[in-house]
Amino acid sequence: MNTNRAKIRTGDPLISGFSLVELLVVIGIIAILLAILLPVLSSARHASRRTACLAALGQWSATFQIYLNDNHGRQPPRGDVHNISPTNGSPLMWFEVLRNSRELPRRLFCLEATDDCNGIPLSPYNAWGPEAFWKPGGGVRGPFYGSYGFNAWLYADPDSALPGAIRLPSKDSSNIPLIFDCARVEVYTFDTDAPLRFKSGATGSSGWLQLVALERHRGAPNVSFVDGHAETVPLPNLWKLKWSQTFQPQEVKIRN
């Protein structure tokens, strides 16, 4: 017993602690590992949200196909946009029309649209809303919030009278945007829209496509198409899509 006590008093190597230098080395290694892992984890989180967004858009696209099948190929109506009043009501929005389908996607938000929206979106990560619409006979529908927009050239009457209105089926269905990341509930895009990244505020002379040119998924929005598929589209390639019957796809260079 005396021998064991002597070993303890003199610092037996078997029970001695770490030195300061060893602790600093361990802490340094942990810090390096964290510096390596955190960007990887962040990238994985963004990739997961992008995948979830694509899945949600794919569901909306499938619901659009179901709507067409249930209505003998007739496209969703926009209603009489020139006769809006508390008495007559407001036209149903695309998500209201499609929610009457047999399949009901409930998600209007991309998981990357995490910033609060109090009116006009201020960043690619804002949602749109609140949006409210008149009910026939009075009262309002809403408020609604979301971060996806609809290609308004796909509405039926009365917008089908416009030169750019798309009539389905179309041989270009794999290149016709349907529902997508957007800073507005719906857009009428033109090939004259300036190739600009999204800036806060409503569309003006720069055009509607700016509201889709969001860097929400690290440089590109997600887009679903009439044929049912969805993909992440780099900003310049938005101008290569067939947005309307008269839209001329083109090569552009995105400006700030």
C-alpha positions in Angstrom: 0.0 0.0 0.0 2.8 2.4 0.8 4.4 1.7 -2.6 1.2 2.5 -4.4 0.7 5.8 -2.4 4.3 6.8 -3.4 3.5 6.2 -7.0 0.4 8.4 -6.8 2.3 11.2 -5.0 5.1 11.2 -7.6 2.7 11.2 -10.6 2.2 7.8 -12.0 2.1 8.2 -15.9 -0.9 5.9 -16.0 -3.1 8.5 -14.2 -1.5 11.8 -15.4 -3.7 14.3 -17.4 -3.1 16.0 -20.8 -0.5 18.7 -21.0 -1.5 22.2 -22.2 0.2 21.6 -25.5 -1.7 18.4 -26.1 -5.0 20.1 -25.3 -4.2 23.0 -27.7 -3.4 20.4 -30.5 -6.7 18.6 -29.9 -8.7 21.9 -30.0 -6.9 22.9 -33.1 -7.8 19.7 -34.9 -11.4 20.0 -33.8 -11.5 23.6 -35.2 -10.0 22.5 -38.5 -12.6 19.7 -38.8 -15.4 22.1 -38.0 -14.1 24.6 -40.7 -14.2 21.7 -43.2 -17.5 20.2 -42.2 -19.7 23.3 -41.7 -19.6 24.4 -45.5 -20.3 20.8 -46.4 -23.3 20.6 -44.0 -24.6 24.0 -45.3 -24.3 22.8 -48.9 -26.1 19.6 -48.0 -28.9 21.6 -46.3 -29.3 23.8 -49.4 -29.3 20.7 -51.7 -31.9 19.1 -49.6 -34.2 22.2 -49.8 -33.6 22.4 -53.5 -34.7 18.8 -53.9 -37.8 19.4 -51.8 -38.7 22.4 -53.9 -38.3 20.4 -57.1 -40.6 17.7 -55.6 -43.2 20.3 -54.7 -43.1 21.8 -58.2 -43.4 18.3 -59.6 -46.6 17.8 -57.6 -48.1 21.0 -58.9 -47.2 20.0 -62.4 -48.8 16.6 -61.9 -51.9 18.3 -60.6 -52.0 20.5 -63.6 -52.0 17.4 -65.8 -54.8 15.9 -63.7 -56.8 19.1 -64.1 -56.4 19.0 -67.9 -57.5 15.3 -68.0 -60.5 16.0 -65.8 -61.6 19.0 -67.9 -61.1 17.4 -71.4 -57.9 19.3 -72.1 -59.3 22.8 -71.2 -56.8 25.0 -69.5 -57.5 26.8 -66.2 -59.7 29.9 -66.6 -58.4 33.3 -65.4 -61.9 34.8 -65.4 -63.0 38.3 -66.5 -60.1 40.4 -65.2 -61.8 43.6 -66.4 -64.9 43.1 -64.3 -63.5 42.9 -60.8 -65.6 44.3 -58.0 -66.9 43.3 -54.5 -70.2 42.2 -56.3 -68.6 40.2 -59.1 -65.6 38.9 -57.2 -62.1 38.4 -58.4 -60.9 35.7 -60.8 -59.7 32.5 -59.1 -55.9 32.2 -58.9 -54.1 29.2 -60.3 -53.6 27.6 -56.9 -57.3 27.9 -56.1 -58.3 26.4 -59.4 -55.8 23.5 -59.1 -56.8 22.8 -55.5 -60.2 21.7 -56.8 -58.4 18.9 -58.6 -58.4 15.3 -57.3 -54.8 15.7 -56.2 -54.1 18.5 -53.8 -50.5 19.8 -53.3 -50.7 22.1 -50.4 -47.3 23.6 -50.4 -47.0 27.2 -51.9 -43.6 27.8 -50.3 -40.1 26.9 -51.4 -38.2 25.9 -48.2 -35.5 28.4 -49.2 -38.0 31.3 -49.1 -37.4 31.8 -45.4 -37.6 35.6 -45.1 -40.8 37.2 -43.9 -42.8 39.0 -46.5 -44.7 42.1 -45.5 -45.9 43.2 -49.0 -43.3 43.6 -51.8 -40.5 40.9 -51.7 -37.2 42.5 -50.9 -34.9 39.6 -51.6 -34.8 36.2 -53.5 -35.6 34.6 -50.2 -38.9 36.5 -49.5 -42.3 35.1 -50.3 -45.1 37.1 -52.0 -48.1 38.1 -50.1 -50.4 38.9 -48.4 -52.7 38.6 -51.4 -56.5 38.9 -51.0 -59.3 38.8 -53.6 -62.9 39.6 -53.7 -65.6 36.9 -53.3 -68.7 37.2 -55.4 -71.3 39.1 -53.4 -68.7 40.6 -51.0 -66.1 39.5 -48.6 -62.5 38.5 -49.4 -60.6 35.3 -50.1 -57.3 35.1 -48.3 -54.9 36.4 -47.3 -52.6 34.1 -49.3 -48.8 33.8 -49.1 -46.4 31.8 -51.3 -43.2 31.7 -53.2 -44.2 30.1 -56.4 -45.6 31.8 -59.5 -47.6 30.7 -62.5 -47.0 31.3 -66.2 -50.1 33.4 -66.9 -49.8 32.7 -70.7 -51.3 29.3 -69.9 -54.6 30.6 -68.7 -57.7 30.0 -70.8 -60.3 32.6 -71.8 -60.3 35.6 -71.9 -56.5 35.6 -72.0 -56.4 33.1 -74.8 -57.3 36.0 -77.1 -53.9 37.5 -76.5 -51.3 36.8 -79.2 -48.9 35.1 -76.8 -51.4 32.8 -75.1 -50.3 29.1 -75.3 -52.8 26.5 -76.4 -52.2 23.0 -75.2 -51.2 20.4 -76.2 -48.0 21.8 -77.6 -44.9 20.2 -79.2 -42.8 22.5 -77.0 -44.3 21.3 -73.7 -40.9 20.2 -72.3 -39.7 23.8 -72.7 -42.9 25.7 -71.6 -42.6 26.9 -67.9 -45.6 26.2 -65.8 -45.0 26.9 -62.1 -41.7 28.2 -60.7 -39.8 30.1 -58.0 -41.1 33.6 -58.3 -41.5 36.9 -56.4 -45.1 37.3 -57.6 -48.1 35.0 -57.7 -48.2 35.0 -61.5 -46.3 36.6 -64.4 -46.7 37.6 -68.1 -43.2 37.4 -69.5 -42.0 38.9 -72.7 -38.8 38.4 -74.8 -38.2 42.1 -74.4 -37.8 41.7 -70.6 -34.4 43.0 -69.6 -32.0 40.2 -68.4 -31.6 41.5 -64.8 -31.3 39.7 -61.5 -34.2 40.1 -59.2 -34.4 43.5 -57.4 -36.9 44.4 -54.7 -40.2 46.0 -55.8 -42.8 45.5 -58.4 -42.0 45.0 -62.1 -41.5 48.1 -64.2 -39.8 48.9 -67.4 -37.3 46.1 -66.8 -40.0 43.4 -67.3 -41.6 40.5 -65.6 -38.9 37.9 -66.1 -36.8 39.7 -63.4 -39.4 38.4 -60.9 -38.3 34.8 -61.8 -34.6 35.5 -62.1 -34.1 34.7 -58.4 -30.8 33.4 -56.9 -32.9 31.3 -54.5 -31.0 28.1 -55.2 -27.5 29.4 -55.4 -27.8 31.1 -58.7 -30.9 29.6 -60.2 -34.6 29.2 -59.6 -36.5 25.9 -59.8 -39.0 25.6 -62.7 -41.6 23.0 -63.5 -42.8 22.5 -67.1 -46.0 21.6 -68.9 -44.7 18.1 -69.7 -44.5 17.3 -66.0 -40.8 17.5 -65.2 -39.0 20.1 -63.0 -35.4 21.3 -63.0 -33.1 24.0 -61.7 -32.6 26.6 -64.4 -29.5 28.9 -64.4 -30.6 32.5 -64.8 -29.4 33.1 -68.4 -31.3 30.0 -69.5 -34.6 31.5 -68.4 -34.5 33.6 -71.6 -34.1 30.3 -73.6 -37.5 28.9 -72.5 -40.8 29.1 -74.4 -42.7 31.4 -72.1 -45.4 32.3 -74.6 -46.5 31.6 -78.1 -44.7 34.7 -79.3 -41.7 34.5 -76.9 -38.4 34.2 -78.9 -35.8 32.3 -76.9 -32.4 34.0 -76.9 -28.9 34.1 -75.5 -28.5 36.8 -72.8 -26.0 37.9 -70.3 -27.5 38.6 -66.8 -26.8 42.0 -65.4 -27.2 43.2 -61.8 
